[in-house]
Amino acid sequence: GENVEQHPSTLSVQEGDSAVIKCTYSDSASNYFPWYKQELGKRPQLIIDIRSNVGEKKDQRIAVTLNKTAKHFSLHITETQPEDSAVYFCAARFSGGYNKLIFGAGTRLAVHP
Amino acid sequence: DAGVIQSPRHEVTEMGQEVTLRCKPISGHDYLFWYRQTMMRGLELLIYFNNNVPIDDSGMPEDRFSAKMPNASFSTLKIQPSEPRDSAVYFCASSFRLADNEQFFGPGTRLTVL
């Protein structure tokens, strides 16, 4: 069935360190993989996404990598800052021609000054 | 555009009462999604619409839940009768198929069923 697994569930780093969050998906036909950030009490917001024809995408301190063969993708945050503290969700768009996303369980990232 | 609008922002009700959550998607978006977020189950897709037509309601927990989209600018999620386990934050999101598929979330409705 449609499933996205996300690890770790919690992550604690020191300011300036890097953080990596990993996700695996079940549908080999998935072709779109967004990452959402949700600050406490706020709505999820898209921070970066990647499509299946690309192996890596970078936006300033944030990068995402995709390994279609292994069916996993990762979020990398470098030079973490306290404002990066939030819950991060990965998602995958499953095949079927519609915009349905299945979300991972989320990773609570805490960046300590 | 004001973004996705949801009302009410907070709802406290007693078990057995009917609850109606409302959503106005971003103008021009042709997809609308209803999600439920809890600590235990994370972010769950309940149902989604394309051009006002329900496409997939497999995430709707049971018959007590129903959703409608009478036109392109309005959708409702109704729970009748409500139960304490329905307490959660309910998000509505919309997207435009031909614009990179990004889903824009509303601010959410925090529902508490006593």
Interface residues (C-beta under 8 A of the other chain):
Chain A: Y32 P34 K42 R43 P44 Q45 L46 D49 F89 R93 Y98 N99 K100 L101 I102 F103 G104 A105 G106
Chain B: Y31 G42 L43 L45 Y48 N50 I55 D56 F91 S95 R97 D100 N101 E102 Q103 F105 G106 P107 G108
